[in-house]
Amino acid sequence: MTNTENDDKIKDAEAQDGPLDTREDALYSEDLQFESEEDLESPALALKKLREKLRSCEKEKKEYLDGWQRMRADFANVRKDEETRRGEMIKFASEGLVDDLLPVLDSFTMAFSNKEAWEKVDANWRKGVEYIYAQMYSVLESRGLTSIGEIGEQTDPRLHVAIEEVPATRDEEVGTVSEVIQKGYRLHSKVIRPAKVKSFGSIV
């Protein structure tokens, strides 16, 4: 077969199939835009954009970290306050019981204060009562109870109720307790009953 005949057959095939469609190739080539022409032409601009993005990420990270640290600090403070409140509740949970027992302590104190009458009581019985009082007071003391009111201590309106003032005979007596009428008590740091006392006034 001659070359002329081959060329004629190729032309006939093209006439039957039609011209080659290049539209699909054109659409495909439009999707292959990896980078802008500006970025390809200017590496410095691309680097600048990356740095700006990095700064933005670092700013967001700092905001998240600061927020987390604030929340952690707030939670720690709330937990500390709750533990403090719970501790206070435990400390003063027995306050009602102690209030009910104060008249009993007063009865013991009144009995012991009359030394002449108390010493006339049978010694064995007296020792037994004194032991019971000491045992009860020791239990209350272990719960934070302490007494208020001693002769010679400085009068304090937060701790004492002065129901009478007597004249002092010496300068060092002025403003001190001369007699305890009724003992007061403190539960931990809280005064649950001030002491009733007589105090020395000025020298006459």
C-alpha positions as CSV (number, residue, x, y, z in Angstrom):
1,M,0.0,0.0,0.0
2,T,1.4,3.4,-1.0
3,N,1.8,6.4,1.4
4,T,-0.9,8.2,-0.4
5,E,-3.4,5.4,0.4
6,N,-2.4,5.5,4.1
7,D,-3.0,9.2,4.4
8,D,-6.4,8.8,2.7
9,K,-7.4,6.1,5.3
10,I,-6.3,8.3,8.2
11,K,-8.4,11.2,6.9
12,D,-11.4,8.9,6.4
13,A,-11.1,7.8,10.1
14,E,-10.9,11.3,11.4
15,A,-14.0,12.2,9.3
16,Q,-16.0,9.4,10.9
17,D,-14.9,9.9,14.6
18,G,-14.8,13.7,14.5
19,P,-12.1,16.0,15.8
20,L,-10.3,15.3,19.1
21,D,-12.2,16.7,22.1
22,T,-9.8,18.7,24.4
23,R,-12.5,20.2,26.7
24,E,-11.9,17.6,29.5
25,D,-8.2,18.3,29.4
26,A,-8.9,22.0,29.7
27,L,-11.1,21.5,32.8
28,Y,-8.5,19.2,34.4
29,S,-5.8,21.8,33.9
30,E,-7.8,24.5,35.6
31,D,-8.0,22.3,38.8
32,L,-4.2,22.0,38.9
33,Q,-3.6,25.4,40.6
34,F,-1.2,24.5,43.4
35,E,0.0,28.0,44.2
36,S,-0.8,31.5,43.0
37,E,1.5,33.0,40.5
38,E,2.3,35.7,43.0
39,D,3.6,33.2,45.6
40,L,5.6,31.5,42.9
41,E,7.1,34.8,41.8
42,S,7.7,36.0,45.5
43,P,9.0,33.5,48.1
44,A,9.4,36.4,50.5
45,L,5.7,37.0,50.4
46,A,4.9,33.4,51.0
47,L,7.3,33.4,54.0
48,K,5.6,36.5,55.3
49,K,2.2,34.8,55.2
50,L,3.5,31.8,57.0
51,R,4.9,34.0,59.8
52,E,1.6,35.8,60.1
53,K,-0.2,32.5,60.4
54,L,2.3,31.3,63.0
55,R,1.8,34.5,65.1
56,S,-2.0,33.9,64.9
57,C,-1.6,30.3,66.1
58,E,0.7,31.4,69.0
59,K,-1.8,34.1,70.0
60,E,-4.7,31.6,70.1
61,K,-2.5,29.1,72.0
62,K,-1.7,31.8,74.6
63,E,-5.4,32.7,75.0
64,Y,-6.3,29.0,75.5
65,L,-3.5,28.5,78.0
66,D,-4.4,31.7,80.0
67,G,-8.1,30.6,80.1
68,W,-7.1,27.1,81.3
69,Q,-4.8,28.5,84.0
70,R,-7.6,30.9,85.2
71,M,-10.1,28.1,85.4
72,R,-7.6,25.9,87.3
73,A,-6.9,28.7,89.8
74,D,-10.6,29.4,90.3
75,F,-11.2,25.7,90.8
76,A,-8.4,25.5,93.4
77,N,-9.8,28.5,95.2
78,V,-13.3,27.0,95.3
79,R,-12.0,23.7,96.6
80,K,-9.9,25.5,99.3
81,D,-12.9,27.6,100.4
82,E,-15.1,24.4,100.5
83,E,-12.5,22.6,102.6
84,T,-12.3,25.6,105.0
85,R,-16.1,25.7,105.4
86,R,-16.2,22.0,106.0
87,G,-13.4,22.3,108.6
88,E,-15.3,25.1,110.4
89,M,-18.5,23.0,110.3
90,I,-16.6,20.1,111.9
91,K,-15.0,22.3,114.5
92,F,-18.2,23.8,115.7
93,A,-20.6,20.8,115.1
94,S,-20.4,20.1,118.9
95,E,-21.3,23.7,119.9
96,G,-24.9,22.9,120.7
97,L,-23.9,20.0,122.9
98,V,-21.3,22.1,124.7
99,D,-23.9,24.8,125.3
100,D,-26.2,22.2,127.0
101,L,-23.3,21.0,129.2
102,L,-22.2,24.4,130.4
103,P,-24.8,24.4,133.3
104,V,-23.4,21.1,134.4
105,L,-19.9,22.6,134.5
106,D,-21.3,25.5,136.4
107,S,-22.8,23.2,139.0
108,F,-19.4,21.5,139.5
109,T,-17.7,24.8,139.8
110,M,-20.2,26.1,142.4
111,A,-19.7,23.0,144.5
112,F,-15.9,23.2,144.4
113,S,-15.9,26.9,145.1
114,N,-17.4,26.5,148.6
115,K,-14.2,24.9,150.0
116,E,-15.4,24.7,153.6
117,A,-18.6,22.8,152.7
118,W,-16.8,20.7,150.1
119,E,-14.1,19.6,152.5
120,K,-16.7,18.2,154.9
121,V,-17.9,15.8,152.2
122,D,-16.6,12.2,152.5
123,A,-13.1,12.1,151.0
124,N,-13.7,9.0,148.8
125,W,-17.0,10.5,147.4
126,R,-15.4,13.9,146.9
127,K,-12.5,12.3,144.9
128,G,-14.9,10.4,142.8
129,V,-16.9,13.5,141.9
130,E,-13.7,15.5,141.2
131,Y,-12.6,12.7,138.9
132,I,-15.8,12.7,137.0
133,Y,-15.6,16.4,136.5
134,A,-12.0,16.2,135.3
135,Q,-12.9,13.4,132.9
136,M,-15.8,15.3,131.4
137,Y,-13.9,18.6,131.1
138,S,-11.0,16.7,129.5
139,V,-13.3,15.4,126.8
140,L,-14.7,18.9,126.1
141,E,-11.2,20.3,126.2
142,S,-10.2,17.9,123.5
143,R,-13.0,19.3,121.3
144,G,-11.6,22.8,121.6
145,L,-13.2,24.1,124.8
146,T,-11.2,26.5,127.0
147,S,-12.4,28.4,130.1
148,I,-12.4,32.2,130.4
149,G,-12.1,34.1,133.7
150,E,-9.1,34.2,136.1
151,I,-8.5,36.5,139.0
152,G,-5.8,39.1,138.1
153,E,-6.2,39.0,134.3
154,Q,-6.9,42.2,132.4
155,T,-10.6,42.8,131.8
156,D,-11.6,42.6,128.2
157,P,-15.1,43.4,127.0
158,R,-14.9,40.7,124.4
159,L,-14.2,38.1,127.1
160,H,-15.7,39.5,130.3
161,V,-18.9,41.0,131.5
162,A,-18.1,43.3,134.5
163,I,-21.2,43.2,136.7
164,E,-19.6,45.2,139.5
165,E,-16.6,47.4,140.0
166,V,-14.6,47.5,143.2
167,P,-12.0,50.1,144.2
168,A,-8.4,49.1,143.7
169,T,-5.8,49.3,146.5
170,R,-2.7,49.2,144.2
171,D,-2.0,50.6,140.8
172,E,-1.4,47.2,139.2
173,E,-4.9,46.1,140.2
174,V,-6.7,48.7,138.2
175,G,-8.5,47.2,135.2
176,T,-8.1,43.6,136.3
177,V,-10.5,40.9,137.4
178,S,-11.1,40.9,141.2
179,E,-13.5,38.0,141.4
180,V,-15.0,35.5,138.9
181,I,-18.8,35.1,139.4
182,Q,-19.3,32.7,136.5
183,K,-16.7,31.3,134.2
184,G,-16.9,31.9,130.5
185,Y,-15.9,29.6,127.7
186,R,-14.4,29.7,124.3
187,L,-14.8,27.0,121.7
188,H,-11.7,27.1,119.5
189,S,-11.5,30.8,118.6
190,K,-15.2,31.6,119.2
191,V,-16.4,32.9,122.6
192,I,-19.6,31.0,123.3
193,R,-20.1,32.6,126.7
194,P,-18.2,35.5,128.3
195,A,-17.2,35.3,131.9
196,K,-19.2,37.3,134.5
197,V,-16.7,39.1,136.8
198,K,-16.1,41.8,139.3
199,S,-13.3,44.2,138.3
200,F,-11.0,46.6,140.0
201,G,-11.7,50.3,139.3
202,S,-9.6,53.3,140.2
203,I,-7.8,53.7,143.5
204,V,-10.0,55.5,146.0
